[in-house]
Amino acid sequence: MLPLPPDPHRIAYAIRRRALEHTIACNGGYLSQAASSAEILATLYTRIMHLGPSIAPPVPPPFSDVPGPGRPHVTGAGYNGPKGPEYDRFIVSAVHYAVAIYITLVETGRMSPEGLAQFNTDGSSVEMIGAEHSPGHEVTAGSLGQALSQAAGIAFARKRRGDTGRVWVFMSDGEFQIGQVWEAFQTLAFHRLDNVGVYVDVNGQQCDGTMDTVMDIEPLQQKLEAFGARVCRVDAHDVDALARPAELPPDGRPLVVLAYSNPFQGFPILEARRPKLHYVRFSNPQEKARFQTVLETF
């Protein structure tokens, strides 16, 4: 009997549980990002992206060097499979979601749990903020907002070559406060790069508080449509709703899926921290113990 296909609901649950476990073990972490993006990442990996099997070591090797002359292959993209013309590519723009990306690789069998144990340790490629050498990452996104431009270049080259694979980008809503993102969308629309699909975790949060108090980006759908994008607005925790836009036939426009999410989905305990949800750092042993109790009953 053939094995059952991976279940995105199970994987989303496992992402949250392992992220909570990891946060407690490390005395802090990007927990709300895993809470808001779990279904997005699980759906991308199980229902949307056409990826080959991982060609990278199950346990990531130590950091070796940065790309340069004679070192063109310093990349973590191998965890997303080979770069054949028929395969999709995955570009991570919201690199502070790195722990959620690593956990997704673990839960989809692309990386060993021992790799996650290397997170943010000296000499490791499993960086706290993902870079081109980190598992599941292909480019360095800079201080956010730069990866979409790189994805546009990749997609443009792929279209010229006649590749059938698409380029998928994972972004956070805070990146739409950055001018380079809008320049990239102009490029995507002008060159009719409909082989690009962008999934955005719209959780309304950023480092300094809520998006609407720091720099409001709404109405985001109308702005993107004005820049030539094809936009779908969905519930970020509804797997079927997330998957449907990717099934639309290309129409000459880059696809953007605005996935509106709850930054404490699955973790009601996080709500008391609002609006400071960007990074969970335990203030005392009692608080950490409360999170441990949540883990034991998760």
C-alpha positions in Angstrom: 0.0 0.0 0.0 1.3 3.5 -0.9 2.1 5.8 2.1 -0.5 8.5 2.8 0.4 12.0 1.6 1.6 14.3 4.3 -1.2 16.0 6.2 -0.7 19.8 6.5 -2.9 19.9 9.6 -0.7 17.5 11.4 2.4 19.3 10.3 1.1 22.7 11.4 0.3 21.2 14.8 3.8 19.7 15.0 5.4 23.0 13.9 3.7 24.8 16.8 4.5 22.1 19.4 8.2 21.8 18.4 8.5 25.7 18.3 7.1 25.9 21.9 9.5 23.1 23.0 12.4 24.9 21.3 11.5 28.3 22.9 11.4 26.8 26.4 14.7 24.9 25.8 16.4 28.1 24.5 14.8 30.4 27.1 13.2 32.4 24.3 12.5 32.4 20.6 10.4 33.6 17.7 7.3 31.7 18.9 4.5 34.0 17.6 6.0 33.7 14.0 5.6 29.9 14.2 2.1 30.4 15.6 1.0 32.6 12.8 2.7 30.8 9.9 2.4 27.1 10.7 -0.4 26.4 8.2 1.1 28.6 5.6 4.4 26.7 5.7 2.8 23.3 6.1 0.5 24.0 3.1 3.4 25.3 0.9 5.4 22.2 1.5 2.6 19.6 1.2 0.0 21.1 -1.1 1.6 23.8 -3.2 5.3 23.6 -4.0 6.6 21.0 -6.5 9.9 20.1 -4.9 12.2 17.2 -5.3 13.6 15.2 -2.3 16.2 16.9 -0.2 19.7 16.6 -1.6 21.3 18.1 1.5 22.8 16.3 4.5 20.1 15.5 7.1 22.3 17.1 9.8 23.5 20.4 8.4 27.3 20.9 8.1 29.0 23.7 10.0 29.2 27.1 8.5 31.9 27.0 5.8 32.2 30.3 4.0 30.2 32.9 2.2 29.6 32.7 -1.6 32.4 34.1 -3.8 34.9 33.2 -6.5 35.4 29.5 -6.3 32.6 29.1 -3.7 29.4 29.4 -5.7 27.5 26.7 -4.0 27.3 28.0 -0.4 23.6 27.5 0.0 20.9 25.8 2.0 18.6 25.4 -1.0 19.4 21.7 -1.2 17.0 21.0 1.6 14.3 22.0 -0.9 15.5 19.5 -3.5 17.4 19.9 -6.8 17.1 23.0 -9.1 15.7 21.2 -12.1 13.7 23.1 -14.7 10.5 21.3 -13.7 10.9 21.9 -9.9 9.7 24.9 -8.0 12.1 27.2 -6.0 11.4 28.6 -2.6 12.8 32.0 -1.5 12.5 32.9 2.2 12.2 36.7 2.6 11.1 36.8 6.2 14.3 35.4 7.5 13.5 36.0 11.2 11.1 33.1 10.7 14.1 30.8 10.4 13.2 28.6 13.3 9.7 27.9 11.8 11.4 27.1 8.4 13.8 24.7 10.1 11.0 23.0 12.0 9.0 22.7 8.8 12.0 20.9 7.2 12.2 18.6 10.2 8.5 17.8 10.1 8.5 17.2 6.4 11.5 14.8 6.6 14.0 17.1 4.9 16.2 17.8 7.9 17.1 15.8 11.0 15.9 17.0 14.4 19.6 17.0 15.4 20.0 19.9 12.9 17.5 22.0 14.9 19.6 21.3 18.0 22.4 23.3 16.3 20.2 26.4 16.2 22.2 29.6 16.9 25.3 27.8 18.2 28.8 28.9 17.4 30.0 27.7 14.0 26.6 26.4 12.9 24.9 27.2 9.6 21.5 26.9 11.4 21.4 30.6 12.1 18.9 32.4 14.3 18.3 34.8 11.3 18.5 32.7 8.1 21.1 33.5 5.5 21.9 31.8 2.1 23.9 29.1 3.9 21.1 28.2 6.3 18.9 25.1 5.7 16.0 25.8 3.4 17.3 29.3 2.5 18.7 30.2 -0.9 19.4 33.9 -0.7 20.3 36.5 2.0 17.4 38.8 2.4 19.3 41.5 4.2 17.4 43.5 6.8 14.1 42.4 5.2 12.6 43.5 1.9 15.4 42.4 -0.4 14.5 38.8 -1.3 11.6 39.6 -3.6 14.0 41.5 -6.0 16.2 38.4 -6.1 13.2 36.1 -6.7 12.2 38.4 -9.6 15.6 37.9 -11.2 15.4 34.1 -10.7 11.9 34.0 -12.1 12.9 36.2 -15.1 15.8 33.9 -15.9 13.6 30.8 -15.5 11.0 32.2 -17.9 13.6 33.0 -20.5 14.9 29.4 -20.3 11.5 28.0 -20.5 11.5 26.3 -17.1 8.1 25.1 -16.0 8.8 25.3 -12.3 7.6 28.3 -10.3 9.2 30.6 -7.8 7.5 30.8 -4.4 8.3 33.6 -1.9 7.4 33.7 1.8 7.1 37.2 3.2 6.0 39.0 6.3 3.6 42.0 6.3 6.2 44.3 7.8 8.2 44.1 4.7 5.6 46.2 2.9 6.9 49.2 4.8 10.1 48.9 2.6 10.3 50.7 -0.7 12.4 48.0 -2.4 9.4 45.6 -2.1 7.2 47.9 -4.2 9.9 48.4 -6.8 10.2 44.6 -7.1 6.4 44.3 -7.7 6.6 46.9 -10.4 9.3 44.7 -12.0 7.3 41.6 -11.6 4.2 43.2 -13.2 6.1 44.9 -16.0 7.8 41.7 -17.1 4.6 39.6 -16.6 6.3 37.2 -14.3 3.3 35.1 -13.5 5.7 32.2 -12.5 6.1 34.0 -9.1 3.8 33.3 -6.2 4.1 35.2 -2.9 2.6 34.1 0.4 2.5 36.8 3.0 2.0 36.2 6.7 -0.2 39.2 7.6 -0.1 38.9 11.4 -0.2 42.7 12.1 2.9 42.5 14.3 6.4 43.8 14.2 9.3 44.4 16.5 8.0 47.7 17.9 4.4 46.7 18.3 1.4 46.5 16.0 1.7 47.4 12.4 -1.1 49.9 12.5 0.7 52.0 15.2 4.2 51.8 13.7 3.4 52.3 10.0 0.0 51.1 8.7 0.2 49.3 5.3 -3.5 48.8 4.7 -5.4 48.7 2.4 -2.7 46.2 1.2 -4.8 44.3 -1.3 -5.8 47.5 -3.2 -2.2 48.8 -3.2 -0.8 45.5 -4.6 -3.5 45.4 -7.3 -2.6 49.0 -8.2 1.0 47.7 -8.7 -0.2 45.0 -11.1 -0.4 42.0 -8.8 -3.1 39.4 -8.7 -4.2 39.3 -5.1 -6.1 36.8 -3.0 -7.0 37.4 0.6 -7.4 34.3 2.8 -7.5 33.0 6.4 -3.9 31.9 7.2 -5.2 29.0 9.3 -7.4 27.5 6.6 -5.4 24.9 4.7 -7.8 24.6 1.8 -8.2 28.4 1.4 -4.4 28.7 1.4 -4.0 26.1 -1.3 -6.7 27.3 -3.7 -5.0 30.4 -5.1 -2.0 28.3 -6.2 -4.3 26.3 -8.5 -5.4 29.4 -10.5 -4.1 29.3 -14.1 -1.4 31.9 -14.7 -2.7 35.2 -16.2 0.4 37.3 -16.7 0.4 38.8 -13.2 2.4 37.8 -10.2 0.2 36.0 -7.6 0.1 37.4 -4.0 -1.7 35.5 -1.3 -2.4 37.7 1.7 -2.8 35.2 4.6 -4.3 37.1 7.5 -3.2 35.3 10.7 -3.4 35.2 14.5 0.0 35.8 16.0 -0.9 33.6 19.0 -2.8 30.9 17.2 -2.7 27.7 19.3 -1.0 29.6 22.2 -3.6 31.7 24.1 -0.9 32.2 26.7 0.8 34.6 24.3 -2.1 37.0 24.2 -1.2 38.5 27.5 2.0 39.7 25.9 0.3 41.9 23.3 1.5 44.0 21.6 5.0 42.8 22.3 4.9 39.5 20.5 7.9 39.7 18.2 10.3 37.7 20.4 9.4 35.6 23.5 12.0 36.0 26.3 11.1 34.7 29.7 11.3 37.3 32.4 11.4 34.9 35.4 11.3 31.1 36.2 7.6 31.3 37.0 6.8 32.5 33.5 8.9 29.8 31.9 7.1 27.2 34.1 3.7 28.4 32.8 4.9 27.8 29.2 6.2 24.4 30.2 2.7 23.6 31.5 1.2 24.6 28.1 3.7 22.3 26.4 2.8 19.3 28.6 -0.9 19.7 27.7 -0.4 20.7 24.0 
